[in-house]
Amino acid sequence: MTAPRGKFISLEGGEGAGKSTLLTGLREHVERRGIALVQTREPGGTAVGEAVRAIVLDPALHGLAAETELLLMFASRAQLVREVIEPALSAGQWVLCDRFADASYAYQGGGRGQPTPRIAELERWACAGVKPDLTLLLDLPVATGRARAAGRGDADRIEVEADAFFERVRASYRERAVAEPERFRVIDASQSPAAVLQAATQALAALLGEAQA
């Protein structure tokens, strides 16, 4: 018999939102239930994607055009879908991804001003119909997130952007959450890590076939 298709969960949010901490907690939560899970990230997740990530985040490449950045993101995404995400889902595994296509609407769309129809066409082509079953959006004020991120070491090419850039990113994320309430769950990321994890696991309950607490 063919295994039931796995579930695809993405985490989204601005800088300093706490995605890395939440990813660890969610992975443990799902694996405790005996579910095989693949964890990955964007850009990255494959040899090709990690090479693209190094370009996209390199602070020395300050002249990278917005169009180039957008195409690089979808190049990494196309490889990730075909090499990691779709094979895992087809095998009945769950996939937990640090960012997916929503990030391009927020960062390259809201942040860089790339047109939404252009991004949607690239998504249609590169993602081949693969879309998260659930997207957890970690939302918090830009100033709070940037203060958290400041303690992580040298800033990458995205992190050096001005507050106005990240305000546009946050607004774009929130607009997408309003437009797709069935897929998105917005979590107040200014809470403690434990409270954020609790909210996230409650959001996962339906996918796991569990009653919400």
LINQUI-V480872 format. One record per residue. N is the residue number from 0. RES is the residue in three letters. PHI is phi in degrees with one decimal (999 if undefined). NEAR is the number of other ideal C-beta (glycine too) atoms within 8 Angstrom. Layout:
BEGIN
n = {N	N}
res = {RES	RES}
phi = {PHI	PHI}
near = {NEAR	NEAR}
END
This chain:
BEGIN
n = {0	1	2	3	4	5	6	7	8	9	10	11	12	13	14	15	16	17	18	19	20	21	22	23	24	25	26	27	28	29	30	31	32	33	34	35	36	37	38	39	40	41	42	43	44	45	46	47	48	49	50	51	52	53	54	55	56	57	58	59	60	61	62	63	64	65	66	67	68	69	70	71	72	73	74	75	76	77	78	79	80	81	82	83	84	85	86	87	88	89	90	91	92	93	94	95	96	97	98	99	100	101	102	103	104	105	106	107	108	109	110	111	112	113	114	115	116	117	118	119	120	121	122	123	124	125	126	127	128	129	130	131	132	133	134	135	136	137	138	139	140	141	142	143	144	145	146	147	148	149	150	151	152	153	154	155	156	157	158	159	160	161	162	163	164	165	166	167	168	169	170	171	172	173	174	175	176	177	178	179	180	181	182	183	184	185	186	187	188	189	190	191	192	193	194	195	196	197	198	199	200	201	202	203	204	205	206	207	208	209	210	211	212}
res = {MET	THR	ALA	PRO	ARG	GLY	LYS	PHE	ILE	SER	LEU	GLU	GLY	GLY	GLU	GLY	ALA	GLY	LYS	SER	THR	LEU	LEU	THR	GLY	LEU	ARG	GLU	HIS	VAL	GLU	ARG	ARG	GLY	ILE	ALA	LEU	VAL	GLN	THR	ARG	GLU	PRO	GLY	GLY	THR	ALA	VAL	GLY	GLU	ALA	VAL	ARG	ALA	ILE	VAL	LEU	ASP	PRO	ALA	LEU	HIS	GLY	LEU	ALA	ALA	GLU	THR	GLU	LEU	LEU	LEU	MET	PHE	ALA	SER	ARG	ALA	GLN	LEU	VAL	ARG	GLU	VAL	ILE	GLU	PRO	ALA	LEU	SER	ALA	GLY	GLN	TRP	VAL	LEU	CYS	ASP	ARG	PHE	ALA	ASP	ALA	SER	TYR	ALA	TYR	GLN	GLY	GLY	GLY	ARG	GLY	GLN	PRO	THR	PRO	ARG	ILE	ALA	GLU	LEU	GLU	ARG	TRP	ALA	CYS	ALA	GLY	VAL	LYS	PRO	ASP	LEU	THR	LEU	LEU	LEU	ASP	LEU	PRO	VAL	ALA	THR	GLY	ARG	ALA	ARG	ALA	ALA	GLY	ARG	GLY	ASP	ALA	ASP	ARG	ILE	GLU	VAL	GLU	ALA	ASP	ALA	PHE	PHE	GLU	ARG	VAL	ARG	ALA	SER	TYR	ARG	GLU	ARG	ALA	VAL	ALA	GLU	PRO	GLU	ARG	PHE	ARG	VAL	ILE	ASP	ALA	SER	GLN	SER	PRO	ALA	ALA	VAL	LEU	GLN	ALA	ALA	THR	GLN	ALA	LEU	ALA	ALA	LEU	LEU	GLY	GLU	ALA	GLN	ALA}
phi = {999	-75.1	-66.9	-59.1	-61.6	-72.6	-106.1	-117.0	-119.2	-115.8	-113.6	-130.5	156.8	-78.8	-65.7	73.2	-76.8	94.9	-63.1	-62.2	-63.9	-66.6	-56.3	-62.0	-64.4	-67.6	-60.3	-62.4	-61.2	-72.2	-67.3	-62.5	-93.1	77.0	-98.3	-71.3	-129.5	-109.8	-107.7	-147.1	-150.7	-130.9	-64.0	134.0	84.7	-138.9	-60.2	-64.2	-62.8	-68.3	-65.7	-64.4	-56.8	-60.5	-70.8	-60.3	-96.7	-69.0	-65.1	-74.2	-94.1	-70.7	-92.2	-63.2	-69.7	-58.9	-65.7	-64.7	-58.8	-61.3	-66.7	-63.4	-60.8	-76.1	-64.7	-61.1	-66.1	-60.5	-66.6	-63.4	-60.1	-78.9	-91.8	-121.9	-68.0	-63.1	-59.4	-66.2	-62.4	-65.8	-85.4	88.1	-84.5	-89.3	-124.2	-116.9	-120.6	-79.4	77.8	-150.8	-61.1	-56.3	-63.0	-71.2	-63.5	-79.6	-81.2	-81.1	-83.3	-62.0	-71.9	-97.2	83.8	-71.5	-64.6	-57.7	-59.8	-65.1	-65.9	-62.6	-68.0	-64.4	-62.6	-58.7	-76.7	-77.5	-90.0	52.5	85.5	-77.3	-144.8	-60.2	-75.8	-146.5	-120.8	-97.2	-101.9	-86.1	-112.6	-157.8	-57.7	-56.7	-61.0	-66.3	-64.4	-68.7	-64.9	-64.8	-66.4	-63.3	-89.2	-96.1	111.5	-61.6	-76.3	-87.2	-63.6	-79.9	-64.7	-81.7	-64.5	-73.6	-55.8	-59.1	-59.9	-72.4	-66.2	-66.5	-60.2	-61.4	-62.0	-64.7	-59.7	-65.5	-64.3	-66.7	-64.6	-67.6	-72.5	-129.9	-66.1	-70.9	-94.8	-88.1	-128.1	-90.7	-117.2	-70.8	-82.4	-82.2	-72.5	-66.4	-54.7	-66.5	-68.7	-64.1	-63.4	-61.8	-63.6	-68.2	-68.1	-64.9	-66.6	-79.4	-55.0	-63.9	-66.4	-84.1	73.2	-108.9	-74.9	-73.3	-70.9}
near = {2	3	7	5	7	14	10	14	16	13	15	14	13	13	10	12	11	12	12	7	9	15	12	8	12	15	11	8	11	13	9	6	7	4	9	7	11	11	10	13	9	15	13	12	13	11	5	10	15	11	8	14	11	8	10	14	9	9	10	4	8	6	4	9	6	9	7	8	12	15	9	12	16	13	11	18	16	11	11	16	13	10	9	13	14	10	9	12	14	8	8	9	11	13	16	14	17	12	11	11	10	13	11	16	12	15	11	13	14	11	13	10	5	11	6	7	6	9	15	8	8	12	11	7	9	11	12	8	4	9	8	10	8	13	15	14	15	15	13	12	6	10	7	10	16	12	8	11	11	7	4	5	2	4	6	9	11	9	8	7	7	5	8	6	9	15	9	10	13	12	9	13	16	11	8	13	12	7	6	9	7	4	9	11	10	8	13	9	12	6	8	5	9	6	8	16	12	8	12	14	11	9	11	13	11	8	9	9	4	6	4	6	4}
END
